[in-house]
Amino acid sequence: MKFSVRKAILIITFILVVLSFIIFFDFFTSDMNGWSVLVGILIVYGIEVFALWRCPHCKAYLGRLTIFAKYCPHCSKELE
Ligand SMILES: [Zn+2]
């Protein structure tokens, strides 16, 4: 899978995580009903980040590197 495609998937999933947080968390009543769903989504997101957020050259996990990073901190090659 191309790095740009993986990046797009991660951005879309991140937006879904934020949206689900807004949907399931009732800010007025602090209702906890949706938390099991939210925790499930966060676990899936965590696994997805760990599986997809990797350098296309050396396959190293990119960790806290932002989506705007241009070079891999491990092998210094350009992230396309
Ligand atoms: Zn690398």
PDB file of the backbone (N, CA, C, O) and the ligand in Angstrom, with CONECT records:
HET     ZN  A 101       1
ATOM      1  N   MET A   1       0.838  -1.197   0.000  1.00  0.00           N
ATOM      2  CA  MET A   1       0.000   0.000   0.000  1.00  0.00           C
ATOM      3  C   MET A   1       0.879   1.254   0.000  1.00  0.00           C
ATOM      4  O   MET A   1       1.865   1.330   0.732  1.00  0.00           O
ATOM      5  N   LYS A   2       0.510   2.237  -0.829  1.00  0.00           N
ATOM      6  CA  LYS A   2       1.308   3.461  -0.914  1.00  0.00           C
ATOM      7  C   LYS A   2       1.227   4.254   0.381  1.00  0.00           C
ATOM      8  O   LYS A   2       0.220   4.220   1.087  1.00  0.00           O
ATOM      9  N   PHE A   3       2.313   4.973   0.680  1.00  0.00           N
ATOM     10  CA  PHE A   3       2.384   5.737   1.922  1.00  0.00           C
ATOM     11  C   PHE A   3       1.289   6.807   1.964  1.00  0.00           C
ATOM     12  O   PHE A   3       0.687   7.041   3.012  1.00  0.00           O
ATOM     13  N   SER A   4       1.032   7.455   0.821  1.00  0.00           N
ATOM     14  CA  SER A   4       0.003   8.506   0.776  1.00  0.00           C
ATOM     15  C   SER A   4      -1.390   7.931   1.058  1.00  0.00           C
ATOM     16  O   SER A   4      -2.221   8.591   1.682  1.00  0.00           O
ATOM     17  N   VAL A   5      -1.642   6.693   0.592  1.00  0.00           N
ATOM     18  CA  VAL A   5      -2.928   6.033   0.842  1.00  0.00           C
ATOM     19  C   VAL A   5      -3.057   5.720   2.327  1.00  0.00           C
ATOM     20  O   VAL A   5      -4.098   5.967   2.936  1.00  0.00           O
ATOM     21  N   ARG A   6      -1.984   5.173   2.906  1.00  0.00           N
ATOM     22  CA  ARG A   6      -2.006   4.848   4.346  1.00  0.00           C
ATOM     23  C   ARG A   6      -2.228   6.107   5.174  1.00  0.00           C
ATOM     24  O   ARG A   6      -2.965   6.095   6.160  1.00  0.00           O
ATOM     25  N   LYS A   7      -1.573   7.203   4.754  1.00  0.00           N
ATOM     26  CA  LYS A   7      -1.725   8.475   5.469  1.00  0.00           C
ATOM     27  C   LYS A   7      -3.179   8.943   5.391  1.00  0.00           C
ATOM     28  O   LYS A   7      -3.739   9.401   6.387  1.00  0.00           O
ATOM     29  N   ALA A   8      -3.794   8.828   4.201  1.00  0.00           N
ATOM     30  CA  ALA A   8      -5.196   9.240   4.022  1.00  0.00           C
ATOM     31  C   ALA A   8      -6.115   8.413   4.913  1.00  0.00           C
ATOM     32  O   ALA A   8      -7.035   8.955   5.525  1.00  0.00           O
ATOM     33  N   ILE A   9      -5.874   7.095   4.993  1.00  0.00           N
ATOM     34  CA  ILE A   9      -6.684   6.214   5.845  1.00  0.00           C
ATOM     35  C   ILE A   9      -6.581   6.661   7.304  1.00  0.00           C
ATOM     36  O   ILE A   9      -7.585   6.723   8.014  1.00  0.00           O
ATOM     37  N   LEU A  10      -5.358   6.971   7.747  1.00  0.00           N
ATOM     38  CA  LEU A  10      -5.152   7.383   9.139  1.00  0.00           C
ATOM     39  C   LEU A  10      -5.839   8.720   9.428  1.00  0.00           C
ATOM     40  O   LEU A  10      -6.397   8.906  10.510  1.00  0.00           O
ATOM     41  N   ILE A  11      -5.802   9.651   8.470  1.00  0.00           N
ATOM     42  CA  ILE A  11      -6.450  10.954   8.668  1.00  0.00           C
ATOM     43  C   ILE A  11      -7.970  10.760   8.766  1.00  0.00           C
ATOM     44  O   ILE A  11      -8.619  11.335   9.639  1.00  0.00           O
ATOM     45  N   ILE A  12      -8.536   9.938   7.852  1.00  0.00           N
ATOM     46  CA  ILE A  12      -9.986   9.683   7.860  1.00  0.00           C
ATOM     47  C   ILE A  12     -10.400   9.019   9.174  1.00  0.00           C
ATOM     48  O   ILE A  12     -11.406   9.401   9.773  1.00  0.00           O
ATOM     49  N   THR A  13      -9.630   8.030   9.620  1.00  0.00           N
ATOM     50  CA  THR A  13      -9.963   7.343  10.870  1.00  0.00           C
ATOM     51  C   THR A  13      -9.860   8.294  12.053  1.00  0.00           C
ATOM     52  O   THR A  13     -10.667   8.229  12.980  1.00  0.00           O
ATOM     53  N   PHE A  14      -8.857   9.186  12.020  1.00  0.00           N
ATOM     54  CA  PHE A  14      -8.710  10.144  13.107  1.00  0.00           C
ATOM     55  C   PHE A  14      -9.949  11.045  13.192  1.00  0.00           C
ATOM     56  O   PHE A  14     -10.448  11.330  14.281  1.00  0.00           O
ATOM     57  N   ILE A  15     -10.440  11.491  12.017  1.00  0.00           N
ATOM     58  CA  ILE A  15     -11.646  12.326  11.979  1.00  0.00           C
ATOM     59  C   ILE A  15     -12.836  11.543  12.557  1.00  0.00           C
ATOM     60  O   ILE A  15     -13.637  12.094  13.312  1.00  0.00           O
ATOM     61  N   LEU A  16     -12.947  10.244  12.194  1.00  0.00           N
ATOM     62  CA  LEU A  16     -14.027   9.402  12.720  1.00  0.00           C
ATOM     63  C   LEU A  16     -13.929   9.261  14.237  1.00  0.00           C
ATOM     64  O   LEU A  16     -14.944   9.253  14.933  1.00  0.00           O
ATOM     65  N   VAL A  17     -12.692   9.148  14.747  1.00  0.00           N
ATOM     66  CA  VAL A  17     -12.492   9.037  16.197  1.00  0.00           C
ATOM     67  C   VAL A  17     -12.980  10.309  16.881  1.00  0.00           C
ATOM     68  O   VAL A  17     -13.676  10.251  17.895  1.00  0.00           O
ATOM     69  N   VAL A  18     -12.610  11.455  16.321  1.00  0.00           N
ATOM     70  CA  VAL A  18     -13.028  12.742  16.896  1.00  0.00           C
ATOM     71  C   VAL A  18     -14.559  12.873  16.832  1.00  0.00           C
ATOM     72  O   VAL A  18     -15.190  13.289  17.803  1.00  0.00           O
ATOM     73  N   LEU A  19     -15.153  12.514  15.671  1.00  0.00           N
ATOM     74  CA  LEU A  19     -16.609  12.590  15.519  1.00  0.00           C
ATOM     75  C   LEU A  19     -17.322  11.668  16.499  1.00  0.00           C
ATOM     76  O   LEU A  19     -18.324  12.051  17.102  1.00  0.00           O
ATOM     77  N   SER A  20     -16.802  10.440  16.658  1.00  0.00           N
ATOM     78  CA  SER A  20     -17.450   9.501  17.571  1.00  0.00           C
ATOM     79  C   SER A  20     -17.343   9.998  19.008  1.00  0.00           C
ATOM     80  O   SER A  20     -18.240   9.766  19.819  1.00  0.00           O
ATOM     81  N   PHE A  21     -16.237  10.687  19.322  1.00  0.00           N
ATOM     82  CA  PHE A  21     -16.090  11.260  20.654  1.00  0.00           C
ATOM     83  C   PHE A  21     -17.179  12.308  20.887  1.00  0.00           C
ATOM     84  O   PHE A  21     -17.791  12.358  21.954  1.00  0.00           O
ATOM     85  N   ILE A  22     -17.409  13.144  19.868  1.00  0.00           N
ATOM     86  CA  ILE A  22     -18.439  14.190  19.970  1.00  0.00           C
ATOM     87  C   ILE A  22     -19.833  13.552  20.082  1.00  0.00           C
ATOM     88  O   ILE A  22     -20.673  14.006  20.859  1.00  0.00           O
ATOM     89  N   ILE A  23     -20.064  12.476  19.280  1.00  0.00           N
ATOM     90  CA  ILE A  23     -21.377  11.832  19.263  1.00  0.00           C
ATOM     91  C   ILE A  23     -21.657  11.106  20.582  1.00  0.00           C
ATOM     92  O   ILE A  23     -22.746  11.227  21.143  1.00  0.00           O
ATOM     93  N   PHE A  24     -20.658  10.342  21.077  1.00  0.00           N
ATOM     94  CA  PHE A  24     -20.917   9.484  22.236  1.00  0.00           C
ATOM     95  C   PHE A  24     -20.767  10.188  23.575  1.00  0.00           C
ATOM     96  O   PHE A  24     -21.273   9.703  24.587  1.00  0.00           O
ATOM     97  N   PHE A  25     -20.085  11.314  23.593  1.00  0.00           N
ATOM     98  CA  PHE A  25     -19.908  11.996  24.863  1.00  0.00           C
ATOM     99  C   PHE A  25     -20.859  13.179  24.950  1.00  0.00           C
ATOM    100  O   PHE A  25     -20.740  14.147  24.200  1.00  0.00           O
ATOM    101  N   ASP A  26     -21.784  13.087  25.856  1.00  0.00           N
ATOM    102  CA  ASP A  26     -22.743  14.167  26.050  1.00  0.00           C
ATOM    103  C   ASP A  26     -22.136  15.175  27.030  1.00  0.00           C
ATOM    104  O   ASP A  26     -22.037  14.910  28.228  1.00  0.00           O
ATOM    105  N   PHE A  27     -21.738  16.319  26.510  1.00  0.00           N
ATOM    106  CA  PHE A  27     -21.018  17.296  27.321  1.00  0.00           C
ATOM    107  C   PHE A  27     -21.885  17.946  28.401  1.00  0.00           C
ATOM    108  O   PHE A  27     -21.376  18.489  29.382  1.00  0.00           O
ATOM    109  N   PHE A  28     -23.217  17.879  28.198  1.00  0.00           N
ATOM    110  CA  PHE A  28     -24.094  18.544  29.158  1.00  0.00           C
ATOM    111  C   PHE A  28     -24.380  17.674  30.378  1.00  0.00           C
ATOM    112  O   PHE A  28     -24.500  18.180  31.494  1.00  0.00           O
ATOM    113  N   THR A  29     -24.490  16.355  30.159  1.00  0.00           N
ATOM    114  CA  THR A  29     -24.825  15.475  31.274  1.00  0.00           C
ATOM    115  C   THR A  29     -23.648  14.596  31.687  1.00  0.00           C
ATOM    116  O   THR A  29     -23.742  13.863  32.672  1.00  0.00           O
ATOM    117  N   SER A  30     -22.532  14.661  30.939  1.00  0.00           N
ATOM    118  CA  SER A  30     -21.385  13.775  31.159  1.00  0.00           C
ATOM    119  C   SER A  30     -21.828  12.308  31.163  1.00  0.00           C
ATOM    120  O   SER A  30     -21.333  11.493  31.941  1.00  0.00           O
ATOM    121  N   ASP A  31     -22.764  12.001  30.283  1.00  0.00           N
ATOM    122  CA  ASP A  31     -23.299  10.649  30.144  1.00  0.00           C
ATOM    123  C   ASP A  31     -22.208   9.682  29.665  1.00  0.00           C
ATOM    124  O   ASP A  31     -21.460  10.000  28.740  1.00  0.00           O
ATOM    125  N   MET A  32     -22.119   8.512  30.288  1.00  0.00           N
ATOM    126  CA  MET A  32     -21.048   7.569  29.973  1.00  0.00           C
ATOM    127  C   MET A  32     -21.504   6.414  29.084  1.00  0.00           C
ATOM    128  O   MET A  32     -20.756   5.456  28.888  1.00  0.00           O
ATOM    129  N   ASN A  33     -22.722   6.491  28.543  1.00  0.00           N
ATOM    130  CA  ASN A  33     -23.286   5.368  27.789  1.00  0.00           C
ATOM    131  C   ASN A  33     -22.441   4.893  26.605  1.00  0.00           C
ATOM    132  O   ASN A  33     -22.308   3.692  26.371  1.00  0.00           O
ATOM    133  N   GLY A  34     -21.882   5.832  25.873  1.00  0.00           N
ATOM    134  CA  GLY A  34     -21.173   5.451  24.655  1.00  0.00           C
ATOM    135  C   GLY A  34     -19.713   5.101  24.855  1.00  0.00           C
ATOM    136  O   GLY A  34     -18.999   4.899  23.873  1.00  0.00           O
ATOM    137  N   TRP A  35     -19.241   5.021  26.095  1.00  0.00           N
ATOM    138  CA  TRP A  35     -17.806   4.866  26.323  1.00  0.00           C
ATOM    139  C   TRP A  35     -17.240   3.532  25.880  1.00  0.00           C
ATOM    140  O   TRP A  35     -16.087   3.456  25.456  1.00  0.00           O
ATOM    141  N   SER A  36     -18.054   2.459  25.974  1.00  0.00           N
ATOM    142  CA  SER A  36     -17.526   1.157  25.536  1.00  0.00           C
ATOM    143  C   SER A  36     -17.280   1.171  24.031  1.00  0.00           C
ATOM    144  O   SER A  36     -16.297   0.606  23.552  1.00  0.00           O
ATOM    145  N   VAL A  37     -18.181   1.820  23.287  1.00  0.00           N
ATOM    146  CA  VAL A  37     -18.008   1.931  21.836  1.00  0.00           C
ATOM    147  C   VAL A  37     -16.782   2.784  21.532  1.00  0.00           C
ATOM    148  O   VAL A  37     -15.970   2.444  20.672  1.00  0.00           O
ATOM    149  N   LEU A  38     -16.662   3.892  22.248  1.00  0.00           N
ATOM    150  CA  LEU A  38     -15.545   4.810  22.027  1.00  0.00           C
ATOM    151  C   LEU A  38     -14.204   4.132  22.325  1.00  0.00           C
ATOM    152  O   LEU A  38     -13.241   4.304  21.578  1.00  0.00           O
ATOM    153  N   VAL A  39     -14.145   3.372  23.406  1.00  0.00           N
ATOM    154  CA  VAL A  39     -12.909   2.667  23.755  1.00  0.00           C
ATOM    155  C   VAL A  39     -12.568   1.651  22.658  1.00  0.00           C
ATOM    156  O   VAL A  39     -11.403   1.490  22.293  1.00  0.00           O
ATOM    157  N   GLY A  40     -13.603   0.963  22.134  1.00  0.00           N
ATOM    158  CA  GLY A  40     -13.397   0.007  21.038  1.00  0.00           C
ATOM    159  C   GLY A  40     -12.826   0.686  19.809  1.00  0.00           C
ATOM    160  O   GLY A  40     -11.896   0.176  19.185  1.00  0.00           O
ATOM    161  N   ILE A  41     -13.386   1.843  19.459  1.00  0.00           N
ATOM    162  CA  ILE A  41     -12.913   2.601  18.296  1.00  0.00           C
ATOM    163  C   ILE A  41     -11.462   3.043  18.509  1.00  0.00           C
ATOM    164  O   ILE A  41     -10.643   2.973  17.594  1.00  0.00           O
ATOM    165  N   LEU A  42     -11.158   3.497  19.726  1.00  0.00           N
ATOM    166  CA  LEU A  42      -9.801   3.954  20.029  1.00  0.00           C
ATOM    167  C   LEU A  42      -8.789   2.806  19.944  1.00  0.00           C
ATOM    168  O   LEU A  42      -7.659   3.006  19.498  1.00  0.00           O
ATOM    169  N   ILE A  43      -9.196   1.600  20.373  1.00  0.00           N
ATOM    170  CA  ILE A  43      -8.308   0.432  20.296  1.00  0.00           C
ATOM    171  C   ILE A  43      -8.024   0.091  18.828  1.00  0.00           C
ATOM    172  O   ILE A  43      -6.883  -0.169  18.447  1.00  0.00           O
ATOM    173  N   VAL A  44      -9.104   0.097  18.002  1.00  0.00           N
ATOM    174  CA  VAL A  44      -8.939  -0.182  16.567  1.00  0.00           C
ATOM    175  C   VAL A  44      -8.021   0.868  15.941  1.00  0.00           C
ATOM    176  O   VAL A  44      -7.152   0.541  15.132  1.00  0.00           O
ATOM    177  N   TYR A  45      -8.222   2.135  16.322  1.00  0.00           N
ATOM    178  CA  TYR A  45      -7.400   3.225  15.796  1.00  0.00           C
ATOM    179  C   TYR A  45      -5.926   3.026  16.201  1.00  0.00           C
ATOM    180  O   TYR A  45      -5.016   3.238  15.399  1.00  0.00           O
ATOM    181  N   GLY A  46      -5.717   2.621  17.442  1.00  0.00           N
ATOM    182  CA  GLY A  46      -4.359   2.382  17.927  1.00  0.00           C
ATOM    183  C   GLY A  46      -3.660   1.282  17.135  1.00  0.00           C
ATOM    184  O   GLY A  46      -2.497   1.419  16.757  1.00  0.00           O
ATOM    185  N   ILE A  47      -4.386   0.183  16.886  1.00  0.00           N
ATOM    186  CA  ILE A  47      -3.828  -0.930  16.107  1.00  0.00           C
ATOM    187  C   ILE A  47      -3.527  -0.464  14.678  1.00  0.00           C
ATOM    188  O   ILE A  47      -2.486  -0.790  14.108  1.00  0.00           O
ATOM    189  N   GLU A  48      -4.464   0.306  14.118  1.00  0.00           N
ATOM    190  CA  GLU A  48      -4.308   0.805  12.754  1.00  0.00           C
ATOM    191  C   GLU A  48      -3.084   1.710  12.635  1.00  0.00           C
ATOM    192  O   GLU A  48      -2.307   1.588  11.687  1.00  0.00           O
ATOM    193  N   VAL A  49      -2.912   2.620  13.600  1.00  0.00           N
ATOM    194  CA  VAL A  49      -1.755   3.516  13.585  1.00  0.00           C
ATOM    195  C   VAL A  49      -0.471   2.688  13.655  1.00  0.00           C
ATOM    196  O   VAL A  49       0.481   2.943  12.916  1.00  0.00           O
ATOM    197  N   PHE A  50      -0.453   1.693  14.551  1.00  0.00           N
ATOM    198  CA  PHE A  50       0.744   0.873  14.719  1.00  0.00           C
ATOM    199  C   PHE A  50       1.060   0.089  13.445  1.00  0.00           C
ATOM    200  O   PHE A  50       2.228  -0.109  13.110  1.00  0.00           O
ATOM    201  N   ALA A  51       0.012  -0.360  12.732  1.00  0.00           N
ATOM    202  CA  ALA A  51       0.207  -1.174  11.525  1.00  0.00           C
ATOM    203  C   ALA A  51       0.544  -0.325  10.297  1.00  0.00           C
ATOM    204  O   ALA A  51       1.337  -0.742   9.452  1.00  0.00           O
ATOM    205  N   LEU A  52      -0.054   0.859  10.196  1.00  0.00           N
ATOM    206  CA  LEU A  52       0.072   1.651   8.961  1.00  0.00           C
ATOM    207  C   LEU A  52       1.065   2.804   9.046  1.00  0.00           C
ATOM    208  O   LEU A  52       1.623   3.216   8.030  1.00  0.00           O
ATOM    209  N   TRP A  53       1.289   3.328  10.250  1.00  0.00           N
ATOM    210  CA  TRP A  53       2.149   4.509  10.382  1.00  0.00           C
ATOM    211  C   TRP A  53       3.610   4.091  10.426  1.00  0.00           C
ATOM    212  O   TRP A  53       4.282   4.193  11.452  1.00  0.00           O
ATOM    213  N   ARG A  54       4.080   3.615   9.267  1.00  0.00           N
ATOM    214  CA  ARG A  54       5.440   3.109   9.163  1.00  0.00           C
ATOM    215  C   ARG A  54       6.140   3.699   7.951  1.00  0.00           C
ATOM    216  O   ARG A  54       5.494   4.076   6.973  1.00  0.00           O
ATOM    217  N   CYS A  55       7.460   3.776   8.020  1.00  0.00           N
ATOM    218  CA  CYS A  55       8.263   4.270   6.912  1.00  0.00           C
ATOM    219  C   CYS A  55       8.152   3.300   5.727  1.00  0.00           C
ATOM    220  O   CYS A  55       8.279   2.089   5.909  1.00  0.00           O
ATOM    221  N   PRO A  56       7.911   3.831   4.495  1.00  0.00           N
ATOM    222  CA  PRO A  56       7.793   2.941   3.332  1.00  0.00           C
ATOM    223  C   PRO A  56       9.134   2.313   2.925  1.00  0.00           C
ATOM    224  O   PRO A  56       9.161   1.366   2.139  1.00  0.00           O
ATOM    225  N   HIS A  57      10.232   2.833   3.452  1.00  0.00           N
ATOM    226  CA  HIS A  57      11.564   2.321   3.081  1.00  0.00           C
ATOM    227  C   HIS A  57      12.094   1.312   4.101  1.00  0.00           C
ATOM    228  O   HIS A  57      12.409   0.175   3.750  1.00  0.00           O
ATOM    229  N   CYS A  58      12.191   1.735   5.365  1.00  0.00           N
ATOM    230  CA  CYS A  58      12.794   0.854   6.369  1.00  0.00           C
ATOM    231  C   CYS A  58      11.751   0.171   7.250  1.00  0.00           C
ATOM    232  O   CYS A  58      12.104  -0.635   8.110  1.00  0.00           O
ATOM    233  N   LYS A  59      10.451   0.490   7.043  1.00  0.00           N
ATOM    234  CA  LYS A  59       9.334  -0.122   7.775  1.00  0.00           C
ATOM    235  C   LYS A  59       9.345   0.197   9.276  1.00  0.00           C
ATOM    236  O   LYS A  59       8.628  -0.439  10.049  1.00  0.00           O
ATOM    237  N   ALA A  60      10.153   1.178   9.689  1.00  0.00           N
ATOM    238  CA  ALA A  60      10.197   1.540  11.103  1.00  0.00           C
ATOM    239  C   ALA A  60       8.934   2.308  11.480  1.00  0.00           C
ATOM    240  O   ALA A  60       8.392   3.072  10.681  1.00  0.00           O
ATOM    241  N   TYR A  61       8.479   2.092  12.709  1.00  0.00           N
ATOM    242  CA  TYR A  61       7.304   2.795  13.222  1.00  0.00           C
ATOM    243  C   TYR A  61       7.650   4.275  13.368  1.00  0.00           C
ATOM    244  O   TYR A  61       8.680   4.616  13.947  1.00  0.00           O
ATOM    245  N   LEU A  62       6.790   5.161  12.842  1.00  0.00           N
ATOM    246  CA  LEU A  62       7.097   6.593  12.819  1.00  0.00           C
ATOM    247  C   LEU A  62       6.684   7.315  14.096  1.00  0.00           C
ATOM    248  O   LEU A  62       6.979   8.499  14.254  1.00  0.00           O
ATOM    249  N   GLY A  63       6.009   6.626  15.005  1.00  0.00           N
ATOM    250  CA  GLY A  63       5.700   7.178  16.319  1.00  0.00           C
ATOM    251  C   GLY A  63       4.960   8.497  16.289  1.00  0.00           C
ATOM    252  O   GLY A  63       3.923   8.619  15.637  1.00  0.00           O
ATOM    253  N   ARG A  64       5.491   9.491  16.997  1.00  0.00           N
ATOM    254  CA  ARG A  64       4.808  10.780  17.138  1.00  0.00           C
ATOM    255  C   ARG A  64       5.082  11.733  15.988  1.00  0.00           C
ATOM    256  O   ARG A  64       4.701  12.902  16.051  1.00  0.00           O
ATOM    257  N   LEU A  65       5.728  11.261  14.953  1.00  0.00           N
ATOM    258  CA  LEU A  65       5.987  12.094  13.787  1.00  0.00           C
ATOM    259  C   LEU A  65       4.654  12.585  13.218  1.00  0.00           C
ATOM    260  O   LEU A  65       3.700  11.812  13.129  1.00  0.00           O
ATOM    261  N   THR A  66       4.578  13.870  12.828  1.00  0.00           N
ATOM    262  CA  THR A  66       3.316  14.390  12.302  1.00  0.00           C
ATOM    263  C   THR A  66       3.141  13.976  10.839  1.00  0.00           C
ATOM    264  O   THR A  66       4.080  13.520  10.187  1.00  0.00           O
ATOM    265  N   ILE A  67       1.905  14.149  10.343  1.00  0.00           N
ATOM    266  CA  ILE A  67       1.618  13.791   8.956  1.00  0.00           C
ATOM    267  C   ILE A  67       2.301  14.755   7.994  1.00  0.00           C
ATOM    268  O   ILE A  67       2.332  14.506   6.789  1.00  0.00           O
ATOM    269  N   PHE A  68       2.849  15.854   8.513  1.00  0.00           N
ATOM    270  CA  PHE A  68       3.511  16.833   7.651  1.00  0.00           C
ATOM    271  C   PHE A  68       5.006  16.558   7.516  1.00  0.00           C
ATOM    272  O   PHE A  68       5.698  17.244   6.763  1.00  0.00           O
ATOM    273  N   ALA A  69       5.503  15.564   8.236  1.00  0.00           N
ATOM    274  CA  ALA A  69       6.922  15.236   8.181  1.00  0.00           C
ATOM    275  C   ALA A  69       7.303  14.787   6.773  1.00  0.00           C
ATOM    276  O   ALA A  69       6.548  14.073   6.113  1.00  0.00           O
ATOM    277  N   LYS A  70       8.476  15.210   6.324  1.00  0.00           N
ATOM    278  CA  LYS A  70       8.909  14.880   4.968  1.00  0.00           C
ATOM    279  C   LYS A  70       9.931  13.745   4.935  1.00  0.00           C
ATOM    280  O   LYS A  70      10.059  13.054   3.924  1.00  0.00           O
ATOM    281  N   TYR A  71      10.656  13.550   6.031  1.00  0.00           N
ATOM    282  CA  TYR A  71      11.706  12.543   6.042  1.00  0.00           C
ATOM    283  C   TYR A  71      11.573  11.588   7.220  1.00  0.00           C
ATOM    284  O   TYR A  71      11.143  11.973   8.307  1.00  0.00           O
ATOM    285  N   CYS A  72      11.948  10.342   6.985  1.00  0.00           N
ATOM    286  CA  CYS A  72      11.926   9.338   8.037  1.00  0.00           C
ATOM    287  C   CYS A  72      13.049   9.623   9.029  1.00  0.00           C
ATOM    288  O   CYS A  72      14.188   9.826   8.610  1.00  0.00           O
ATOM    289  N   PRO A  73      12.760   9.646  10.348  1.00  0.00           N
ATOM    290  CA  PRO A  73      13.810   9.917  11.338  1.00  0.00           C
ATOM    291  C   PRO A  73      14.765   8.735  11.511  1.00  0.00           C
ATOM    292  O   PRO A  73      15.814   8.885  12.137  1.00  0.00           O
ATOM    293  N   HIS A  74      14.425   7.570  10.972  1.00  0.00           N
ATOM    294  CA  HIS A  74      15.258   6.378  11.135  1.00  0.00           C
ATOM    295  C   HIS A  74      16.248   6.204   9.985  1.00  0.00           C
ATOM    296  O   HIS A  74      17.437   5.982  10.214  1.00  0.00           O
ATOM    297  N   CYS A  75      15.748   6.305   8.726  1.00  0.00           N
ATOM    298  CA  CYS A  75      16.635   6.081   7.581  1.00  0.00           C
ATOM    299  C   CYS A  75      16.869   7.349   6.772  1.00  0.00           C
ATOM    300  O   CYS A  75      17.602   7.329   5.783  1.00  0.00           O
ATOM    301  N   SER A  76      16.239   8.471   7.191  1.00  0.00           N
ATOM    302  CA  SER A  76      16.405   9.790   6.557  1.00  0.00           C
ATOM    303  C   SER A  76      15.920   9.856   5.100  1.00  0.00           C
ATOM    304  O   SER A  76      16.167  10.846   4.411  1.00  0.00           O
ATOM    305  N   LYS A  77      15.240   8.817   4.636  1.00  0.00           N
ATOM    306  CA  LYS A  77      14.720   8.851   3.278  1.00  0.00           C
ATOM    307  C   LYS A  77      13.409   9.632   3.247  1.00  0.00           C
ATOM    308  O   LYS A  77      12.725   9.770   4.261  1.00  0.00           O
ATOM    309  N   GLU A  78      13.072  10.141   2.053  1.00  0.00           N
ATOM    310  CA  GLU A  78      11.868  10.961   1.917  1.00  0.00           C
ATOM    311  C   GLU A  78      10.614  10.109   2.025  1.00  0.00           C
ATOM    312  O   GLU A  78      10.522   9.032   1.435  1.00  0.00           O
ATOM    313  N   LEU A  79       9.636  10.619   2.799  1.00  0.00           N
ATOM    314  CA  LEU A  79       8.345   9.953   2.908  1.00  0.00           C
ATOM    315  C   LEU A  79       7.467  10.475   1.781  1.00  0.00           C
ATOM    316  O   LEU A  79       7.183  11.672   1.724  1.00  0.00           O
ATOM    317  N   GLU A  80       7.030   9.592   0.880  1.00  0.00           N
ATOM    318  CA  GLU A  80       6.242  10.060  -0.271  1.00  0.00           C
ATOM    319  C   GLU A  80       4.763   9.956   0.041  1.00  0.00           C
ATOM    320  O   GLU A  80       3.930  10.301  -0.798  1.00  0.00           O
TER     321      GLU A  80
HETATM  322 ZN    ZN A 101      12.740   4.892   7.199  1.00  0.00          ZN2+
END
